[in-house]
Amino acid sequence: MVQLTGPGTPYITPDVLRRAPTGIDWTTIPSRSASTVEQAAELANICLRATGLIEGVTNQVLRATLDEEWFSGPDWRVTINNNTGTCRILVSRWPILQVVSALVSADVWPRSWQTVTSDYLDIEKPPIGLFGAAQAADVPDGGQSILMAPGYVDRTMGRNGYRIQLVYVNGWPHTSLTAIATPGSPQTIQVDDCTGWGPSVYDPVNMQMGATGIFYDGYYQEVAQVIAATAISGSIPAAGPGTLTLASQLSFTHGAGVLFTALPRSVMNATIDMASSLALERGSTATTVQSVSGGSGAAGGGPLGVEGLRALAAKAVQSYARVI
């Protein structure tokens, strides 16, 4: 299986794309005379480009990311509740999975930063998980605002009188295996991105569970829940390459490069449609197939070409778009 290189695993892998019922002969890309290695490399690039196009439609990264964002307030993104004094901060990305830290300083030089502890930070609308999982269910669910306790930001300094730094985790956990995973106890897997998968240390007392994902491995597809995530860098929360500890033993062995993800299936399907549209572009891929039969691109049903597939993909992820 091809090891993908790029800014994280794309939303689909070549293996997932080849197994999908697209009607495209992927052995013709980039050309019929290309070697197996060249074909695999171009298919990996198509997955990366399709992911980029989907993120262009949604105007945000949908895979889980660790974000650092800066604000000036009070203003339209930073508001104060007149009755309680609670500060509400509208961040750029959603759904928010975890608020990591916050710093506040009056807008003076040099800055005098005050740390806001986690007890005084809250997600205004946490995502509703599925079967106790930490991530949002297979729907566009979850909030875009973080609440901060009274006393840190107020109106005494006037409009934009404070500077705020927020660090938070958002999105749907998404990764792929960097090494073969075999059934074992305790069950651990090596992945290219730990972000959003679970707590750094498994806590059986408080039962802070992690995200539930699917191994997309053909006949050997299976579901697993993460109970701990440890990054190679040692960062807390875990982000980047590292190790995931699963709640139970795997049923099958999975090779390096296998996709393990909690992404909504509608997002993955849209990425497959977007990848198919790239394959159908005459001149850029030299594929002999120029349309996919059975679509709704024509009145009464008919071929679905490049623009039809892209419109279908864009419509499927429209509800995941960042609107502010």
C-alpha positions as CSV (number, residue, x, y, z in Angstrom):
1,M,0.0,0.0,0.0
2,V,1.3,3.5,-0.9
3,Q,2.6,5.6,2.0
4,L,1.0,9.0,1.5
5,T,3.1,12.1,2.0
6,G,1.6,15.5,2.6
7,P,-0.1,17.6,5.3
8,G,-1.8,14.7,7.0
9,T,-3.6,11.8,5.5
10,P,-6.1,12.9,2.9
11,Y,-9.8,12.3,3.5
12,I,-9.6,9.2,1.3
13,T,-6.7,6.9,0.5
14,P,-6.0,5.3,-2.9
15,D,-7.2,2.0,-1.5
16,V,-10.6,3.5,-0.5
17,L,-10.9,5.3,-3.9
18,R,-10.1,2.1,-5.9
19,R,-12.8,0.1,-3.9
20,A,-15.5,2.8,-4.5
21,P,-18.0,2.2,-7.3
22,T,-16.9,5.1,-9.5
23,G,-16.8,3.3,-12.8
24,I,-13.3,4.6,-13.5
25,D,-10.4,2.5,-14.6
26,W,-7.7,3.8,-12.3
27,T,-5.0,1.9,-14.1
28,T,-5.2,4.5,-16.9
29,I,-3.9,7.2,-14.7
30,P,-1.7,9.1,-15.4
31,S,-1.5,7.0,-18.6
32,R,-1.9,3.4,-19.7
33,S,1.9,3.1,-20.2
34,A,2.7,4.3,-16.7
35,S,4.3,1.9,-14.3
36,T,2.5,0.6,-11.2
37,V,4.6,2.9,-9.0
38,E,3.7,5.9,-11.2
39,Q,0.0,5.0,-11.1
40,A,0.0,4.6,-7.4
41,A,1.8,8.0,-6.9
42,E,-0.6,9.9,-9.1
43,L,-3.6,8.2,-7.4
44,A,-2.2,9.4,-4.1
45,N,-1.9,12.9,-5.5
46,I,-5.5,12.8,-6.7
47,C,-6.6,12.0,-3.1
48,L,-4.6,14.9,-1.8
49,R,-6.0,17.3,-4.4
50,A,-9.5,16.2,-3.9
51,T,-9.1,16.8,-0.2
52,G,-7.9,20.3,-0.8
53,L,-10.9,21.0,-3.1
54,I,-13.3,19.8,-0.4
55,E,-11.6,22.0,2.2
56,G,-12.0,24.9,-0.3
57,V,-15.7,24.3,-0.4
58,T,-16.1,24.1,3.4
59,N,-13.6,26.9,4.0
60,Q,-12.1,25.0,6.9
61,V,-10.2,21.8,7.6
62,L,-12.5,19.0,8.7
63,R,-10.0,16.7,10.1
64,A,-9.2,17.3,13.8
65,T,-6.6,20.0,14.3
66,L,-4.9,21.7,17.3
67,D,-5.6,25.4,16.7
68,E,-4.1,28.6,18.2
69,E,-6.2,31.7,17.5
70,W,-5.9,35.3,18.6
71,F,-8.6,37.8,19.3
72,S,-9.1,41.5,20.3
73,G,-12.2,42.3,22.3
74,P,-14.8,43.0,23.4
75,D,-15.9,43.2,19.8
76,W,-18.2,41.2,17.5
77,R,-16.2,38.0,18.0
78,V,-15.7,38.6,21.8
79,T,-18.9,39.6,23.6
80,I,-19.8,40.0,27.3
81,N,-23.1,38.8,28.8
82,N,-24.6,41.8,30.6
83,N,-26.3,39.7,33.3
84,T,-23.5,37.2,34.2
85,G,-20.3,38.8,32.9
86,T,-19.4,35.6,31.0
87,C,-17.3,36.2,28.0
88,R,-18.3,34.4,24.7
89,I,-15.6,34.0,22.0
90,L,-16.6,33.0,18.5
91,V,-13.7,31.0,17.0
92,S,-13.0,30.3,13.4
93,R,-13.3,26.5,13.3
94,W,-15.9,24.0,14.4
95,P,-17.0,21.6,15.9
96,I,-14.9,22.3,19.0
97,L,-13.8,19.1,20.8
98,Q,-11.6,20.5,23.5
99,V,-10.6,23.8,25.0
100,V,-6.9,23.4,25.8
101,S,-5.8,26.8,27.2
102,A,-6.3,30.5,27.2
103,L,-4.2,33.6,27.9
104,V,-5.6,37.1,28.5
105,S,-3.8,40.5,28.6
106,A,-5.0,44.1,28.6
107,D,-4.1,45.7,25.3
108,V,-1.0,47.4,26.8
109,W,2.8,47.0,26.0
110,P,4.5,45.0,27.1
111,R,1.8,42.4,27.5
112,S,0.9,41.1,30.9
113,W,-0.5,37.6,30.3
114,Q,-2.9,36.0,32.7
115,T,-3.5,32.2,32.4
116,V,-7.1,31.1,32.4
117,T,-7.3,27.6,33.9
118,S,-9.5,24.9,32.2
119,D,-12.0,25.2,35.1
120,Y,-12.9,28.7,33.8
121,L,-13.3,27.7,30.1
122,D,-16.2,25.8,28.5
123,I,-17.5,24.8,25.1
124,E,-20.8,26.6,24.6
125,K,-22.2,23.7,22.5
126,P,-20.3,20.5,22.7
127,P,-20.9,18.0,19.9
128,I,-23.3,15.2,20.7
129,G,-21.3,12.0,20.4
130,L,-22.3,8.6,19.1
131,F,-22.4,5.7,21.5
132,G,-20.3,7.6,24.1
133,A,-17.7,8.6,21.6
134,A,-15.9,12.0,21.9
135,Q,-16.4,13.2,18.4
136,A,-19.6,14.5,16.8
137,A,-21.8,12.0,15.2
138,D,-22.0,11.4,11.4
139,V,-23.7,14.8,11.0
140,P,-22.6,18.5,11.0
141,D,-23.0,19.0,14.8
142,G,-21.3,21.0,17.5
143,G,-20.6,24.6,18.3
144,Q,-18.2,27.4,17.3
145,S,-18.0,29.3,20.6
146,I,-16.0,29.1,23.8
147,L,-17.2,30.6,27.1
148,M,-14.8,32.2,29.6
149,A,-15.6,32.9,33.2
150,P,-16.3,36.5,34.4
151,G,-13.4,38.6,35.5
152,Y,-10.9,38.0,32.8
153,V,-12.4,40.2,30.0
154,D,-14.7,43.1,30.7
155,R,-15.6,46.5,29.3
156,T,-13.3,48.6,31.6
157,M,-10.7,48.9,28.9
158,G,-13.2,49.9,26.2
159,R,-13.7,48.3,22.8
160,N,-10.8,45.9,21.9
161,G,-9.2,46.6,25.2
162,Y,-8.0,43.0,25.7
163,R,-5.9,40.5,23.7
164,I,-6.9,36.8,24.0
165,Q,-5.1,33.7,22.9
166,L,-7.1,30.5,22.7
167,V,-5.8,27.0,22.0
168,Y,-8.5,24.4,21.1
169,V,-9.1,21.2,19.2
170,N,-11.7,21.0,16.5
171,G,-12.9,18.7,13.8
172,W,-13.2,15.0,13.3
173,P,-10.3,12.7,14.2
174,H,-8.6,11.4,11.1
175,T,-5.4,9.4,10.5
176,S,-3.8,6.4,8.9
177,L,-1.5,3.6,10.1
178,T,2.3,4.2,9.9
179,A,3.1,0.6,10.8
180,I,1.4,-2.7,10.6
181,A,-1.2,-3.2,13.4
182,T,-1.7,-6.7,14.7
183,P,-4.2,-7.9,17.4
184,G,-2.7,-7.6,20.9
185,S,-3.3,-6.7,24.5
186,P,-3.0,-3.9,25.3
187,Q,-4.0,-2.9,21.8
188,T,-1.9,0.0,20.4
189,I,-1.5,1.3,16.9
190,Q,1.0,3.7,15.3
191,V,-0.6,6.6,13.4
192,D,0.4,9.7,11.6
193,D,-1.9,12.0,13.6
194,C,-3.2,11.6,17.2
195,T,-5.1,14.9,17.2
196,G,-8.5,14.7,18.8
197,W,-8.5,10.9,19.2
198,G,-8.5,10.7,23.0
199,P,-7.0,11.8,26.3
200,S,-3.2,11.7,26.8
201,V,-3.6,9.2,29.6
202,Y,-6.4,6.6,30.0
203,D,-8.4,7.4,33.1
204,P,-10.6,4.4,34.0
205,V,-12.0,6.3,37.0
206,N,-13.5,9.2,35.2
207,M,-14.0,7.1,32.0
208,Q,-12.9,9.9,29.6
209,M,-13.3,8.0,26.4
210,G,-11.9,9.0,23.1
211,A,-13.2,9.0,19.5
212,T,-14.6,6.0,17.7
213,G,-13.2,5.4,14.2
214,I,-13.4,2.9,11.3
215,F,-10.5,1.0,9.8
216,Y,-11.3,1.1,6.0
217,D,-9.6,-2.1,5.0
218,G,-11.9,-3.8,2.5
219,Y,-13.2,-7.1,3.8
220,Y,-11.3,-6.5,7.1
221,Q,-13.1,-3.3,7.9
222,E,-13.8,-2.9,11.6
223,V,-14.7,-0.3,14.3
224,A,-12.5,0.7,17.2
225,Q,-12.7,3.2,20.1
226,V,-9.6,5.0,21.3
227,I,-9.0,5.4,25.1
228,A,-5.6,7.2,25.0
229,A,-3.5,9.1,22.5
230,T,0.3,9.8,22.9
231,A,2.2,11.9,20.5
232,I,5.9,11.3,19.7
233,S,6.5,14.9,20.4
234,G,5.0,14.5,23.9
235,S,2.6,17.3,23.4
236,I,-0.5,17.6,25.5
237,P,-3.1,17.3,24.1
238,A,-1.6,14.8,21.7
239,A,-1.1,16.1,18.2
240,G,0.9,14.8,15.3
241,P,2.4,11.3,14.8
242,G,2.2,8.9,17.8
243,T,0.4,6.0,19.4
244,L,-3.3,5.3,20.0
245,T,-4.5,2.9,22.6
246,L,-7.7,1.1,21.8
247,A,-10.4,0.0,24.1
248,S,-10.4,-3.6,22.8
249,Q,-8.3,-5.9,20.8
250,L,-8.4,-5.7,17.0
251,S,-10.1,-8.5,15.1
252,F,-7.8,-8.3,12.1
253,T,-4.3,-7.3,11.1
254,H,-4.1,-4.0,9.2
255,G,-1.1,-2.9,7.1
256,A,0.6,0.5,7.1
257,G,-1.3,3.1,5.2
258,V,-4.8,1.8,6.2
259,L,-7.2,4.6,6.9
260,F,-8.5,5.0,10.4
261,T,-11.0,7.8,10.6
262,A,-14.0,9.3,12.4
263,L,-14.9,11.6,9.4
264,P,-18.5,11.7,8.4
265,R,-19.2,9.3,5.6
266,S,-20.8,12.0,3.6
267,V,-17.5,13.9,3.6
268,M,-15.6,10.9,2.4
269,N,-18.2,10.2,-0.3
270,A,-17.9,13.8,-1.5
271,T,-14.1,13.5,-1.6
272,I,-14.5,10.3,-3.8
273,D,-16.8,12.3,-6.1
274,M,-14.3,15.1,-6.2
275,A,-11.4,12.7,-7.0
276,S,-13.5,11.1,-9.7
277,S,-14.0,14.6,-11.3
278,L,-10.2,15.0,-11.3
279,A,-9.8,11.7,-13.1
280,L,-12.3,12.8,-15.8
281,E,-10.5,16.0,-16.7
282,R,-9.4,15.5,-20.3
283,G,-5.8,16.3,-20.8
284,S,-4.7,16.4,-17.2
285,T,-5.0,12.7,-16.5
286,A,-5.3,11.1,-20.0
287,T,-7.9,8.7,-18.8
288,T,-10.0,7.1,-21.5
289,V,-13.2,7.3,-19.4
290,Q,-14.8,10.7,-19.7
291,S,-18.1,10.3,-17.8
292,V,-19.7,8.0,-15.3
293,S,-22.9,6.3,-16.3
294,G,-26.0,6.1,-14.1
295,G,-25.8,9.6,-12.6
296,S,-28.3,12.4,-12.7
297,G,-26.3,14.8,-14.8
298,A,-28.9,14.7,-17.6
299,A,-32.7,15.0,-17.6
300,G,-34.1,11.6,-16.7
301,G,-30.7,10.3,-15.6
302,G,-27.6,9.9,-17.6
303,P,-23.8,10.5,-17.6
304,L,-22.4,12.6,-14.8
305,G,-19.3,14.4,-15.9
306,V,-16.6,16.6,-14.3
307,E,-18.9,19.6,-13.4
308,G,-21.7,17.4,-12.3
309,L,-19.5,15.4,-9.9
310,R,-18.0,18.6,-8.4
311,A,-21.4,20.1,-7.9
312,L,-22.6,16.9,-6.2
313,A,-19.5,16.9,-4.0
314,A,-19.9,20.6,-3.1
315,K,-23.6,20.1,-2.2
316,A,-22.8,17.1,0.0
317,V,-20.4,19.1,2.3
318,Q,-22.1,22.5,2.2
319,S,-23.5,22.0,5.7
320,Y,-20.0,21.5,7.0
321,A,-18.8,24.9,5.8
322,R,-17.5,27.6,8.0
323,V,-19.9,30.5,7.7
324,I,-18.2,33.1,9.9
